[in-house]
């Protein structure tokens, strides 16, 4: 007997020695748990609209740190019930759970069973890899024991609740409350707490947006465990298990501003660096008007679908796209920006990245150059066949109007209103390409001209934002605003890191700007932009259509805002027969500008003191009188208004 006891004691000592030796070996290279004192998880950068509503988030991990006293007691109990209900009784290691898990692992021949306490899970998340091996489990237990010696249960639990991954990019319970329920964590009810507690085991498998049935099953398991532990009563349990779960991610509410948010993200990274933007917990205040943005997105998509509906027989490979941008003409603040119909399908931004032919939206720059040279809008020009050298294969170039017709003599105002090609080409020929090139460069269109007299027809390319900014210059009295989206950036400590003051530079004199605005008002009064005349405030602008209806656009402005709208396809194939700027883009522009005007009624447009006004016959350019049928009140530079009266 003594021999047996001696042998057993020796064996036990040997086992204990082996365990101690194994623990000593496996402890080598483990991180110091004191590092938890300085642990600071990366925080998300939050992007906000002008009303401080959240429109986007930038993060490697979507995380909102929260103190334990802010976590609802129901959520704490729900997590403990399903993950570690003896949490406050053990020393970081639950030997009973480990023994049960070890039996399963031995039977299976590999580490497949859980058994980890909350402290062990925290150790794994912060210090170890997720691999399922016995070696990792032992190292996890060692770390858990050390953590429990150095920190209180409350401190450990708070770290765990802030660190655990809960799916859909959410790290920590506060982030999960926002992602799944779009509410602060303090507002969660019991069934919502139970759903969040259901997620740590397998966030993808129990994702309520993708697998609602599995999510409900797991949530109800959490509730049943709480019932078994007498942490809720039978009545509360029965009421909670029949509750529904969220069917759609609240992120869909932020979908409106995705192109805008991406533009902001790129600018932030460029100026502040990737690490600060993705991990710095910044608060970014932007120029976006969330209400107008929503209305703009809605109008753009409806307009695209309407054009598609008219052209269902066309079998184009590229889907129909659209874009719009709204800019404050004085400050350059971008209030709305949509670079396409669906950012999640295609991230190409047609506001900033696409360089498209401008079509007839270029013509105002030709007339602006003429007005700058004191050529009045009452000046007449003949819309008739014309021929220039430099055509294909040595043949003369014989440009045509869109409708292949000619309307004879007319004023510059009428020629622009009706978007006649021949008068625009003739005027470019008269004022000279250098004068128009100078005008476009001052308006910010550095490479927009194209070549030769054909540039009057908008064969050059520019982005929608560049074009809208150029038009904004006419509305602002000749000051070209610099478009901006970020108003201010604050660090997590509230320190102001960056403020973007509005900036504008003098591009053209106020007189030329006003005269160009006035001639563009004629497009709305009696030309291709007549649909915009339905608005209850004055606007001006220009339609644009490129060859074969590959691009359709309308760019215009009130006294306060400039708005550009474009419709087309990314592969430059036709939109559809007859889909001009008037038909495809202008209705969208009117709907958006109507929403803008309702929220921001535009003030009256003020004319420079030297401007003179006269009612003219827009056919002959003479002062209105007698039986003139087509008349308009037009603006003139000093000593340029007509003196003879119309007699017809």
C-alpha positions in Angstrom: 0.0 0.0 0.0 2.8 2.3 0.9 4.5 1.5 -2.4 1.2 2.4 -4.3 0.8 5.6 -2.4 4.4 6.5 -3.1 4.0 5.8 -6.8 0.7 7.7 -6.9 2.3 10.7 -5.2 5.2 10.5 -7.5 2.9 10.4 -10.5 0.8 13.3 -9.2 4.0 15.3 -8.6 5.1 14.5 -12.1 1.8 15.6 -13.5 1.9 18.8 -11.5 5.4 19.4 -12.5 4.6 18.8 -16.2 1.6 21.2 -15.9 3.8 23.8 -14.2 6.5 23.3 -16.8 4.0 23.5 -19.7 2.5 26.7 -18.2 6.0 28.2 -17.8 6.9 27.4 -21.4 3.6 28.6 -22.8 3.8 31.8 -20.7 7.0 32.8 -22.5 6.4 35.6 -24.9 2.9 36.4 -23.6 2.1 40.2 -23.6 2.0 42.2 -20.3 -1.5 42.6 -19.2 -0.6 45.9 -17.7 -0.9 47.2 -21.3 -4.6 47.2 -20.7 -4.2 50.3 -18.6 -3.3 52.2 -21.7 -5.6 50.3 -24.0 -7.5 52.7 -26.3 -9.4 51.1 -29.1 -9.5 53.0 -32.5 -12.5 55.3 -32.7 -14.7 56.0 -35.7 -14.7 59.3 -37.5 -18.3 60.6 -37.7 -19.4 62.8 -40.6 -22.3 65.1 -40.0 -24.6 67.2 -42.2 -25.1 71.0 -41.6 -27.8 70.2 -39.1 -25.4 67.8 -37.2 -27.3 64.7 -38.2 -25.0 61.8 -38.9 -24.5 61.0 -42.6 -21.5 58.7 -42.6 -18.9 57.0 -40.5 -15.3 56.2 -41.4 -13.5 53.4 -39.4 -11.4 50.3 -39.5 -13.8 49.2 -36.8 -17.1 50.9 -36.1 -16.9 51.6 -32.4 -18.4 53.9 -29.8 -16.7 53.5 -26.4 -19.1 53.5 -23.5 -18.7 53.3 -19.7 -20.3 50.4 -17.8 -22.8 52.7 -16.0 -24.3 53.6 -19.4 -25.0 50.0 -20.4 -28.5 48.9 -19.5 -28.7 46.3 -16.8 -30.8 44.1 -19.1 -27.9 44.0 -21.6 -25.3 43.1 -18.9 -27.6 40.3 -17.7 -28.3 39.1 -21.2 -24.6 38.9 -22.1 -23.8 37.1 -18.8 -26.7 34.7 -19.2 -25.6 33.4 -22.6 -21.8 33.8 -22.3 -20.7 33.4 -18.7 -23.4 33.4 -16.0 -20.8 32.6 -13.2 -18.7 35.5 -14.3 -18.7 37.2 -10.8 -17.9 33.9 -9.0 -14.8 32.6 -10.9 -11.2 33.8 -11.1 -11.2 34.2 -14.8 -11.2 30.5 -15.5 -14.3 28.2 -15.2 -12.7 24.8 -14.6 -16.0 23.0 -15.0 -16.7 24.5 -18.4 -13.1 23.8 -19.5 -13.4 20.2 -18.4 -16.6 19.7 -20.4 -15.0 21.4 -23.4 -11.8 19.2 -23.0 -13.9 16.0 -23.2 -15.5 17.2 -26.4 -12.1 18.2 -27.9 -10.6 14.7 -27.0 -13.6 12.9 -28.6 -13.4 15.1 -31.7 -9.6 14.9 -31.9 -9.2 18.7 -32.1 -10.2 21.9 -30.3 -13.8 22.5 -31.3 -15.7 23.3 -28.1 -15.8 26.6 -26.4 -15.7 26.9 -22.6 -14.1 30.3 -22.4 -15.1 32.8 -19.8 -15.7 36.4 -20.6 -12.2 37.2 -19.3 -10.7 34.5 -21.5 -12.6 35.9 -24.5 -11.2 39.3 -23.7 -7.7 37.9 -23.5 -8.1 36.2 -26.9 -9.5 39.4 -28.5 -6.8 41.6 -27.2 -3.7 39.5 -27.2 -4.1 36.2 -29.2 -5.1 34.7 -32.5 -8.5 33.2 -33.1 -7.1 29.7 -33.9 -8.7 26.8 -32.1 -5.8 24.8 -30.5 -5.1 23.5 -27.0 -1.9 25.6 -26.9 -3.9 28.8 -27.5 -6.5 27.8 -24.9 -3.9 27.4 -22.3 -2.2 30.7 -23.1 -5.7 32.3 -23.0 -6.3 30.9 -19.5 -3.0 32.1 -18.3 -3.7 35.6 -19.5 -7.2 35.5 -18.1 -5.8 34.6 -14.7 -3.4 37.5 -14.8 -6.1 40.0 -16.0 -8.3 39.0 -13.1 -5.5 39.6 -10.6 -4.9 43.1 -11.9 -8.4 44.4 -12.7 -11.8 44.5 -11.1 -14.7 42.5 -12.6 -16.4 45.7 -13.6 -13.3 47.0 -15.4 -12.9 43.7 -17.3 -16.6 43.5 -18.2 -16.5 47.1 -19.5 -13.5 46.3 -21.7 -15.3 43.2 -23.0 -18.5 45.0 -23.9 -16.5 47.7 -25.8 -14.3 45.2 -27.6 -16.6 42.3 -28.7 -17.4 42.1 -32.4 -21.1 42.1 -33.1 -21.4 42.0 -36.9 -22.0 44.6 -39.6 -18.8 46.3 -38.7 -19.9 47.0 -35.1 -17.4 46.6 -32.3 -18.8 47.0 -28.9 -22.4 47.1 -27.6 -22.9 50.9 -28.2 -21.9 50.6 -31.8 -24.3 47.6 -32.2 -27.1 49.6 -30.7 -26.6 52.2 -33.4 -26.2 49.7 -36.3 -29.1 47.5 -35.5 -31.6 49.8 -33.8 -30.4 53.3 -34.7 -30.6 54.4 -31.1 -28.2 55.2 -28.2 -27.4 52.2 -26.0 -29.3 53.7 -23.0 -32.5 53.5 -25.0 -32.4 49.7 -25.6 -35.3 47.6 -24.4 -35.1 44.0 -23.2 -35.6 42.2 -26.5 -33.1 44.5 -28.2 -30.5 43.8 -25.4 -31.1 40.0 -25.9 -30.6 40.3 -29.6 -27.2 42.1 -29.2 -26.2 39.4 -26.6 -27.1 36.7 -29.1 -24.5 37.9 -31.6 -20.9 37.3 -30.1 -21.1 33.6 -30.8 -21.4 34.0 -34.5 -22.3 37.5 -35.7 -22.6 36.5 -39.4 -24.8 33.5 -38.7 -27.1 35.4 -36.4 -27.2 38.6 -38.4 -30.8 39.9 -38.1 -30.6 41.6 -41.5 -29.5 38.5 -43.4 -30.8 35.6 -41.2 -33.7 36.9 -39.2 -35.1 33.5 -38.3 -31.8 32.3 -36.8 -31.4 35.7 -35.1 -34.8 35.3 -33.4 -34.0 31.8 -32.4 -30.8 32.8 -30.8 -32.3 35.9 -29.1 -35.0 33.7 -27.6 -32.4 31.3 -26.3 -30.8 34.3 -24.5 -34.2 35.2 -23.0 -34.8 31.6 -21.9 -31.4 31.5 -20.1 -32.3 34.8 -18.4 -35.6 33.1 -17.3 -33.8 30.0 -16.0 -31.5 32.2 -13.9 -34.5 34.2 -12.5 -33.2 37.4 -14.1 -36.6 38.0 -15.8 -40.0 36.6 -14.9 -42.3 34.4 -17.0 -44.6 37.3 -18.1 -41.6 39.4 -19.3 -40.2 36.4 -21.1 -43.4 35.7 -23.0 -43.8 39.3 -24.0 -40.2 39.6 -25.3 -40.0 36.4 -27.4 -42.8 37.4 -29.7 -41.3 40.8 -30.5 -40.0 41.3 -34.1 -36.5 42.3 -35.0 -35.2 45.0 -37.3 -35.6 44.1 -40.9 -33.5 46.7 -42.6 -30.2 48.3 -41.7 -30.5 51.9 -40.6 -27.5 52.5 -42.9 -30.1 52.6 -45.7 -31.1 56.0 -44.3 -27.6 57.3 -44.9 -27.5 56.0 -48.4 -28.6 59.4 -49.8 -25.2 61.0 -49.1 -22.8 58.2 -50.1 -21.1 60.0 -52.9 -20.8 63.1 -50.8 -19.4 61.2 -47.8 -16.8 59.5 -50.1 -15.7 62.8 -51.4 -15.3 64.0 -47.8 -13.3 60.9 -46.9 -10.9 61.3 -49.7 -10.2 64.9 -48.8 -9.8 64.0 -45.1 -7.2 61.3 -45.9 -5.4 63.6 -48.3 -5.1 66.4 -45.6 -4.9 64.5 -42.3 -3.6 61.0 -43.2 -5.2 57.6 -43.2 -4.5 56.7 -39.5 -6.1 59.8 -38.1 -9.1 59.6 -40.3 -9.8 55.9 -39.7 -8.8 55.6 -36.0 -8.8 59.2 -34.7 -12.4 59.5 -33.6 -12.8 62.8 -35.5 -16.0 64.8 -35.7 -16.5 66.2 -39.2 -19.0 69.0 -39.8 -20.0 69.4 -43.5 -21.9 71.7 -45.7 -24.5 69.1 -46.8 -28.2 69.9 -46.3 -29.7 66.5 -45.4 -33.2 67.6 -46.4 -32.2 68.9 -49.8 -29.9 66.0 -50.4 -32.8 63.5 -49.8 -35.0 65.5 -52.2 -32.3 65.6 -54.8 -31.6 61.9 -54.7 -35.3 61.1 -54.9 -35.7 63.5 -57.9 -32.6 62.2 -59.7 -33.6 58.5 -59.4 -37.2 59.2 -60.5 -35.9 61.2 -63.5 -33.5 58.4 -64.5 -36.3 55.8 -64.2 -38.6 58.0 -66.3 -36.1 58.3 -69.1 -35.4 54.6 -68.9 -39.1 53.9 -69.2 -39.3 55.8 -72.4 -36.4 53.9 -73.9 -37.1 50.3 -72.9 -36.5 49.1 -76.5 -32.9 50.3 -76.4 -30.6 47.5 -75.4 -27.6 49.4 -74.2 -25.0 47.6 -72.2 -24.4 50.4 -69.7 -27.3 51.4 -67.5 -28.5 54.9 -67.5 -26.8 57.1 -65.0 -27.2 60.6 -63.6 -25.5 63.1 -61.4 -26.2 66.5 -59.7 -24.5 69.0 -57.5 -25.9 72.1 -55.7 -23.5 74.9 -54.8 -24.0 78.1 -52.8 -22.9 80.8 -55.3 -21.4 83.1 -52.7 -19.6 80.6 -50.4 -19.0 77.5 -52.6 -20.6 75.3 -50.0 -21.9 72.1 -51.6 -25.4 71.4 -50.2 -26.2 68.4 -52.3 -24.1 66.0 -54.3 -25.1 62.7 -56.0 -22.5 61.1 -58.3 -24.8 58.4 -59.6 -28.0 56.4 -59.1 -26.5 53.8 -56.8 -23.1 54.1 -55.0 -23.2 50.5 -53.8 -23.3 49.3 -57.4 -20.9 51.7 -58.9 -18.6 54.1 -57.0 -17.6 56.2 -60.0 -18.5 59.8 -59.1 -20.0 61.6 -62.1 -19.9 64.9 -60.3 -16.2 65.1 -59.8 -14.5 62.3 -61.7 -16.4 62.2 -65.1 -15.2 64.5 -67.8 -18.0 64.7 -70.3 -18.5 66.8 -73.4 -20.5 70.0 -72.5 -22.7 70.4 -75.5 -24.7 73.6 -75.5 -24.0 74.3 -71.9 -20.7 75.7 -73.2 -22.4 78.4 -75.4 -22.9 80.9 -72.5 -19.1 81.2 -72.3 -19.0 82.4 -75.9 -21.7 85.0 -75.3 -20.0 86.0 -72.0 -16.9 86.8 -73.9 -18.9 88.9 -76.4 -20.7 90.8 -73.6 -17.4 91.5 -71.9 -16.3 93.1 -75.2 -19.4 95.3 -75.0 -21.3 93.5 -77.7 -24.9 93.8 -76.5 -27.4 91.0 -76.4 -29.6 92.9 -78.8 -27.0 92.5 -81.5 -28.4 90.5 -84.3 -26.8 87.6 -86.1 -28.0 85.4 -89.0 -28.8 81.8 -88.4 -28.1 80.5 -91.9 -25.9 77.9 -93.6 -22.2 78.6 -93.2 -19.0 76.9 -94.4 -15.5 77.0 -92.9 -12.2 75.4 -94.0 -10.8 72.5 -92.0 -13.4 69.8 -92.5 -12.7 66.1 -92.9 -10.4 65.0 -95.7 -9.9 68.6 -96.8 -13.6 69.3 -97.3 -15.2 72.4 -95.9 -16.7 72.2 -92.4 -20.4 72.9 -92.7 -22.0 72.9 -89.2 -25.7 72.5 -88.7 -28.3 73.2 -86.1 -29.8 70.4 -84.0 -33.0 70.5 -86.0 -31.2 70.8 -89.4 -33.2 74.1 -89.9 -32.3 77.8 -90.1 -34.3 80.7 -88.6 -32.6 83.7 -90.2 -31.8 86.9 -88.3 -32.2 87.0 -84.6 -30.6 88.6 -81.5 -27.9 87.0 -79.4 -30.5 86.7 -76.6 -32.8 84.7 -78.9 -30.0 82.6 -80.4 -28.9 81.5 -77.0 -32.5 80.9 -75.8 -33.2 78.6 -78.7 -29.7 77.1 -78.5 -28.9 77.7 -82.2 -25.5 76.3 -83.2 -24.7 78.6 -86.2 -25.0 81.9 -84.3 -22.7 80.5 -81.5 -20.1 79.5 -84.0 -20.3 82.9 -85.8 -19.9 84.7 -82.5 -16.9 82.6 -81.5 -15.4 83.5 -84.9 -16.0 87.2 -84.3 -14.8 87.5 -80.7 -11.9 85.1 -81.3 -10.9 81.8 -79.7 -8.3 83.5 -77.4 -11.1 85.7 -75.8 -13.3 82.7 -75.1 -10.3 80.6 -73.9 -9.5 83.4 -71.4 -13.1 83.5 -70.2 -13.2 79.7 -69.6 -9.9 79.6 -67.8 -11.0 82.4 -65.5 -14.2 80.5 -64.8 -12.1 77.4 -63.8 -12.4 75.4 -67.0 -8.7 75.0 -67.7 -9.0 72.3 -70.4 -12.5 72.7 -71.7 -12.2 74.5 -75.0 -11.7 71.8 -77.5 -10.2 72.8 -80.9 -11.3 75.4 -83.4 -14.7 76.9 -84.0 -16.4 73.6 -83.1 -15.6 74.3 -79.5 -18.6 76.7 -79.5 -20.7 73.6 -79.6 -19.2 72.2 -76.4 -16.9 69.5 -77.9 -14.5 70.0 -75.0 -14.9 68.2 -71.7 -15.3 69.2 -68.1 -16.7 67.8 -64.9 -20.2 68.6 -63.7 -18.8 70.4 -60.6 -16.5 72.5 -62.8 -19.4 73.6 -65.0 -21.7 74.3 -62.1 -19.0 76.4 -60.4 -18.5 78.4 -63.7 -22.3 79.1 -63.8 -22.2 80.0 -60.1 -19.7 82.7 -61.0 -22.3 84.4 -63.2 -24.8 84.4 -60.3 -22.3 85.6 -57.7 -21.4 88.8 -59.5 -18.2 87.5 -61.1 -16.6 85.9 -58.0 -15.8 82.3 -58.7 -16.5 80.3 -55.5 -14.2 77.4 -54.5 -16.5 74.4 -53.9 -16.0 72.9 -50.4 -17.7 70.2 -48.3 -15.9 70.3 -45.0 -16.7 73.2 -42.6 -14.7 72.0 -39.6 -13.0 69.0 -38.1 -12.7 68.3 -34.4 -10.6 65.8 -32.6 -12.0 63.4 -29.9 -10.9 65.9 -27.2 -13.0 68.7 -28.9 -10.0 70.5 -30.3 -10.6 72.2 -33.6 -8.2 70.6 -36.1 -9.3 72.2 -39.3 -11.7 74.9 -40.3 -12.5 75.6 -44.0 -13.4 79.3 -44.6 -15.3 80.1 -47.8 -13.1 81.4 -50.6 -13.9 83.0 -53.9 -11.7 84.8 -56.4 -12.5 87.5 -58.9 -13.0 85.9 -62.3 -15.0 88.4 -64.3 -16.3 91.9 -63.6 -19.8 92.3 -62.0 -21.2 93.9 -65.1 -20.3 91.0 -67.4 -21.5 88.5 -64.8 -24.9 90.2 -64.6 -25.3 90.6 -68.3 -24.5 86.9 -68.8 -27.0 86.0 -66.1 -29.6 88.2 -67.8 -29.1 86.6 -71.3 -29.3 83.2 -69.6 -32.6 84.2 -68.1 -33.9 84.4 -71.6 -33.4 80.6 -72.0 -36.0 80.1 -69.2 -38.3 82.9 -70.4 -38.7 81.9 -74.0 -36.2 79.1 -74.9 -35.2 75.5 -74.3 -35.5 76.0 -70.5 -39.1 77.2 -70.4 -40.1 74.4 -68.0 -38.1 76.2 -65.3 -40.3 79.3 -65.7 -42.9 77.4 -63.6 -40.8 78.1 -60.5 -42.1 81.0 -58.3 -38.7 82.8 -58.3 -36.3 84.0 -61.1 -33.8 81.5 -62.4 -31.5 81.3 -65.4 -29.6 78.5 -67.0 -28.8 76.5 -70.1 -29.7 73.1 -71.6 -27.0 70.9 -73.1 -27.2 67.9 -75.5 -24.3 66.2 -77.2 -24.3 64.4 -80.5 -26.7 61.4 -80.7 -28.1 62.3 -77.3 -25.1 60.9 -75.5 -25.3 63.5 -72.8 -28.2 65.6 -71.5 -27.8 68.3 -69.0 -29.2 71.5 -67.5 -27.1 73.9 -65.5 -28.6 76.9 -63.9 -29.0 79.1 -60.9 -31.1 81.3 -58.7 -29.6 84.4 -57.0 -28.4 82.0 -54.2 -27.6 78.6 -55.6 -26.3 77.0 -58.7 -27.4 73.5 -59.7 -26.1 71.2 -62.3 -27.9 68.0 -63.5 -26.5 65.5 -66.0 -28.0 62.3 -67.5 -26.0 59.8 -69.7 -24.3 56.4 -69.8 -20.7 55.7 -68.7 -19.8 54.0 -72.0 -21.0 57.1 -73.9 -23.7 55.3 -75.8 -26.9 57.2 -76.6 -29.5 57.9 -73.9 -32.4 57.5 -76.3 -34.0 59.2 -79.3 -35.0 62.7 -78.5 -33.6 62.7 -75.0 -32.2 66.2 -74.9 -31.3 68.3 -71.9 -34.7 69.9 -72.1 -36.5 66.5 -71.9 -34.1 64.4 -69.7 -32.3 66.7 -67.3 -34.4 69.8 -66.9 -37.4 68.2 -65.1 -35.0 66.9 -62.5 -33.4 70.3 -62.2 -36.8 72.0 -61.7 -37.9 69.5 -59.0 -34.7 69.9 -57.0 -34.6 73.7 -57.4 -38.2 73.9 -56.2 -37.3 72.0 -53.0 -34.3 74.4 -52.6 -36.5 77.5 -53.1 -39.1 76.3 -50.6 -36.4 76.0 -47.9 -34.3 78.9 -48.9 -36.4 81.6 -50.7 -33.9 83.4 -52.9 -33.5 87.1 -52.5 -34.0 89.4 -55.5 -31.0 89.7 -57.9 -29.3 93.1 -57.6 -27.9 94.7 -60.7 -24.7 96.8 -60.7 -25.4 100.5 -60.7 -24.2 101.1 -64.3 -26.6 98.5 -65.8 -29.4 99.9 -67.9 -32.6 98.1 -68.8 -34.8 98.3 -71.9 -37.6 96.3 -73.4 -36.5 94.9 -76.7 -37.9 92.9 -79.6 -35.8 89.7 -79.4 -36.2 89.1 -83.1 -34.9 92.4 -84.4 -33.0 93.7 -81.3 -34.8 97.1 -81.5 -36.7 98.8 -78.7 -40.1 97.3 -78.2 -43.0 99.2 -79.7 -45.9 99.0 -82.1 -47.0 95.4 -82.7 -43.8 93.6 -81.6 -44.8 90.1 -80.6 -41.6 88.8 -79.0 -40.3 91.2 -76.4 -38.2 90.9 -73.3 -36.8 93.2 -70.6 -33.0 93.0 -71.2 -30.0 94.4 -69.4 -27.3 96.5 -71.1 -23.9 97.9 -70.4 -23.8 101.8 -70.5 -24.3 103.2 -74.0 -25.1 99.8 -75.6 -28.9 99.6 -75.5 -30.7 100.1 -78.9 -32.0 103.5 -79.8 -34.3 102.7 -82.7 -37.8 101.4 -82.0 -39.3 98.4 -83.6 -42.1 99.3 -86.0 -43.4 95.9 -87.2 
